[in-house]
Amino acid sequence: MNTRTALHEIRERRGVSAAQLAKLTGASRQTIYAIEAGDYVPNTALALHLARILEVRVEDLFQLESESVAPLPPIPVELLTASEGARKGQPVQVCRVGKRMLGVSASTQSLGLPLADGVVVSASSRQARVQMFPGESENEGKRLLIAGCDPGMSLLSHHLARFHDIDLVVAASNSQQALEWLKQDKVHVAGTHLRDTSSGEYNLPIVNRLFKRGAVTVVTFAVWEQGLVIDSANRKNISGVEDLARKEVRIINREKGAGSRALLDNRLRQAGIAPNRVNGYDRIAGGHLGAALAVSSGDADCCIATRSAAWAFGLAFIPLATERYDLVIRRPYVRMPAMQALLDLLSRSAIRKKLETLAGYDTSHTGEVLVA
């Protein structure tokens, strides 16, 4: 009886090239192509190896021609989004946090479709039913849900997936929203860079006000710079916050609750500039990279973002503040093997070197436990 295979589709969905899969299995690239074309049926050992690498069952990769794969029933999911509602067909990633099943909108990859676990088939407010793709699951115990705005999370995600077989699902949000989701037990980790105005200290005073003593562990991720991100030629001759009051200068702002917006508001107050004098103050971009993208595309002349965001788009950067970005973890989740792998990763020189080189972060305190 003939067999059919979904190896090509699953490999593409995982973002694994034929060459990578060949290297991981010890097979030749020609063998992988032959399997995908249906010209070669692998032996049991190779089939099991392929399934383990791609995190699916063997029967998800190979079926008898006479078999039909029944669609999985939709599962109820609570959507984790700063905006209201979801659209039918929206791709999502899912992750279990405590007793909740959370869904996060899957971000579109550059030059590619989003890496998703399933799509929304029906939704009302923040509740949805998600049709999971065959072979996909929430991967309970090997998947962490983190909320925050740090572009460096992509480096952690890559290392955890490659070396620890752990998925890091990132819910893009500002620092205040991330902490609120953590308080509601909707995420495992919240990333934050909020400055307490009375003490000048980052994160800890605000965390102490939101959580009971002993409820969370706070670990430093990195120290970064935030400042004015402008086009590389600086065509509007921007040299400081004072220039934002000029009518010909257009900015793109961040939403309320974002550390970047708080920094902008503080510097505008110091300069005696009312927000209504700033062209574009009410225009909002999501995240540091989203704001920098607006500058890169010419939709804005300036934004407040991290140096890493400026570097990502080849933009110029004028530093305004040095900030500490911390990871806040609910105490029960610290003991999860996946969380232990994440915390161990922060102590590794390889990830620190990447954060320093690619993002310009100071990692001298990375992995330091501030509240245990």
N, C-alpha and C positions, 0 to 999 in steps of 0.2 A: 504494500500500500504506500502511495506517495505521501511525502510530507511537505508542508509549507512552513515558511519561517518569517518572523517579524523582526529578525536581527537588525536589518538595516534601519527600520523605523525607530526601534528602541535605542539603537546606538546613536542615531541622529538626535533623538530627543534628549539623550544624556549628554550630548555635546562631545562625544568621543569619536575621534577619527579612526579610520580603518587601520592606519599605521600604529596609532596608540594601542588599539585593541590587540593588534598582532603582537606588539612588544609585551603587553601585559600577560598574554596567554602563552607566549613562546611559539606561536604559530606564525606562518608567513602571511604577508598582506594578501597574497594571491589566494591563500586558503580562506581568509575572511571574505573576500569578494566571491569566491566560489560558493561558500555557504549561503551568502545573501542572495546569490542568483539561483539557488536551488540545485546547483550542479554537484554539491558535495554534502553528504550527511555526516556530521562530526560524530566521533565516538563518545561514549558516556562521559569520560574524564574531561574532554574538551567542552562538551555541552554544559557540564556542571561548572566548569571554570568560567565560561562566558556568562552564565546566569549569575554567578557570585559577583563578578566584576560589574555587571550592569544592574545589580540589585533587583533581579526579577526571578521568577520561578522558571525552571526549564520549560515547563508547558506554556509559559508566556512567549518563549522564543520559538518553540517548535510544536506544531500540531499536525495530526493526520488530516489528509485532505477532506475526509468525510466528516470531521468534527466541525462544529460551529461554536464560536466563542460568544457566550451570552453576555450582554452588557451588565456591568455592575449596577445595582440599584443606587440612585442618588443618596448622598448622606447629608444630614443637617449640619450646617457650619455657621458659626458666628463670625461675621466679617469684621476684620480689624482694619479700619480705614478712618482717616481724619475727615473725609467727606461723607455725605449721606448716600446710602443705597449702593446698588450694583446693577450692572446691565446683564441681560441674558447673553450667554456666550463669553463672558469675561473669564479669561484664564486666571487661575489661582493656584497658590501653593497652600497646603494644609499642614497643620502641626497641632499635636495635642499638648495642652498646658494644664496640668492638674486633671480635672474632670471635664474641661472644656475642649471642644474641637474648634480651632481658630483657622480662619482663611485669610490669606494675604494676597493682594493683587500681584500677579507675576509680572515683573518688569520686563519690557521688551529689550532684548539683547541687540547690541549694535550689529547691523547687517544680518539679523536673524530673528526668528520668532521667540517668544518668551519660553523659558523652561518652566512648565507648569505640571501640576499633578492632575488637574481636571478643569472643567468649566462650569460656570453657574448655569443651571437650567431654570431656576426660579428664585426670586428674591423679594423680600419685603423689608423695608428699613435696613437693619444691619443683619438680618437673618437670611440665609440662603440655603438652597439645596444644590449640591455640587455633584456632577457626574464625573466620577474618577476615571482616568484612563486605565485600560487593562495593564496589570503589572505594577500599578502605582498604589501606594498606601501612605498613611501618615508617618510610616517608619518610626513608630513609637519607641522612644528610648535612644534613638540615634539621630534625633533632629532637635535643634534648639531654635527658639523664636526670640529674636532680639529686635528691639525697637530703638531707633536713633537716627542720627543724621550724618554719621562719620563715613566719609568715602573709603576709609581704610578697612572697613568691615569686609570688603570684597577680598582683600588679601587673607584675612582670617578664614573666610569661607573656602577659598581655594586650598589652603593648607589642610584644613579639617577634612575636606572631601577627599583629598589626594592621599593623605597619610593616616587618617583615622576612620575613614568611611562614615563620616558624620556630616549631615546637612545643616547648614546655618541659614535659616530663613530670616530675611531682613524685612521688617516693616518700617518703611520710611516715615519718619515723624520728627517733629521738633522735640527738644529736651523735655518741656513741660508735659507734652502729650505722652511721651515715652514713660515718664514717671507715673502718670495717672493710670496708664494701662498696667504697669507693674503693680500698682496699689490694688487694682481691680483683679489681679491674678490672671491677666490675659497674655502676658509675655513672661519668658524666663528671665530676660535681661533687659534693662533699660540703660541706654547711653545718654549721658548728660554733660553739658558744659554751662551750667547756670551760675552766675555770680551773685552772691548775697550782697545787696547794696550797703547794708549796715556794717558788715565785717570785712567785706572785700574778699572773703574766702569763696572758693568754688565748690559747689555741689553739696558738701557735707551739711551746712546749716539748713538747706532746703530739704535734703533727705531726712534729716532729723525731725523736721516739722511734719513731714508726710507719713513717716513710719515709726512704729513703736520701737523702743530700744531692743536690739537683738533680732529684729525682724528681717534685716537685710545685711548682706556683705557688700562692701564697696571696694572695688579694685581699680587702680589707675590703668588706663589704656595708654595714654600718651599725653604729652604736652605739645600743643600746637600754637600757631599764630593765626589770628584773624585780622583782617584789614580790608582795605579798599582794593577791589579787583577791577582793573581797567584794561582797555585794549593795549596791545604790545607797543603801539606807536604813540599812545597817550595823546590822541588827536585833540582832545578837549583840554589838555594841559591841567589835569587834575593833580593836585599835590597834597590835599588834605580834606577833611570833612567840610571846612569852610566853603570849598568850591561847589559843594552840593546845593548851595543856595542860588547858584547861577541858573538862570532860566533855560539856557541852552544845554544844560547837563541833565540827562535822564537817568534815573536809577531804577533798579528793580529791588523790591524789598522782600522780606520774609514775613511769615504769618506771626501773629501774637503767640507768645510762648516760646519762640525760637531765641536761642542765645544770640544769634546774629542781629536780630531786631533789637534786643535789649541793649547790645553794644552800640548800635546806631543811635538809638534814642538817648543813651547816656552821653555820647559824644556830641549830639545835636544840642542837648541841654547845656553842656559845657561851653559850646560855641555860641550860645544864645540864638539858635536858629529854630524857629517854630516848624513843626512837621509840614504844615500847609504851604511852606515856602519851598519845599523840596519837590521838584518835578518827578513824579513817579512813586512817591512815598506809599500810595495806596495800591500800587501794582505788586502782586505777590508771585513769587516763584517757590517751588517746592524743593527744599534741600540746597546744600552748598553747590552741588554740581548743576542743579537746575538753574540757580542764579547765575553761575559762571557761564553756563550755556547761553543765557540771554545776552550777556556781554559779548561772548564770542560771535554770536550770530548778528550782532548789531542792533538787537532789539532794545538794548540799554547801553549806557556809557559806563555804568559803574554799579557795583553791588558790594555788600559786605559778605565775605566768605573766607574760607581757610586758604592758606598758601597752597595746600595740596590741590584745591579746586582750580586755582589759577594755573598751576603747573599742568594740570590735566588738559587744559585748552590752550596752553602756550601764551597766557595772558600776563600782564604786568601786575605787580603786587606792592601795595604800600602798607606795611604792618601798623596796626593800631593797638593790639593787645596780645599778650601771651596767656593762654588759657589751659586748664587741665580738663581733659575729657575722661570721665570715669565710667565704669560699668557697675551698675547696681543690680545685685542678684538677690532674689528671695532666698532666705536661708535654707529651706527644704531642698531647693534645686541645686545647691552647691554640691551635694553628695552624688548627683547623677554622674555616671561615668562619662557621658558626653560633656558635661560641664567641667569635670576634672581634666578632660583632654583640652578643652578651651583654655583653662587657667594654666595648664602646663605649657601650652603653646606660647603664652605671653612671656615665659621665661627663656624661650629659645632664641639664640642669637640670629638664626636665619630670618625669622619674622621681624625681629627688631631692625635688622639691616635693611630689609625691604621697606619698612615704614620710614626709616631715616632717608633712604635714597629716593624712593618714589613719591613720598608724601612730605618730606621735610620735617618729620616729627622728631621731637626730643623723646627718646625712649629710655632715658636713664632711670626713670621710676616706673616703667612699664611692668605690670604684674604685682606692684606693691599693694598690699592689703591695708586699706585705711580704716575700715570698720569690719571686724571679724564677727 
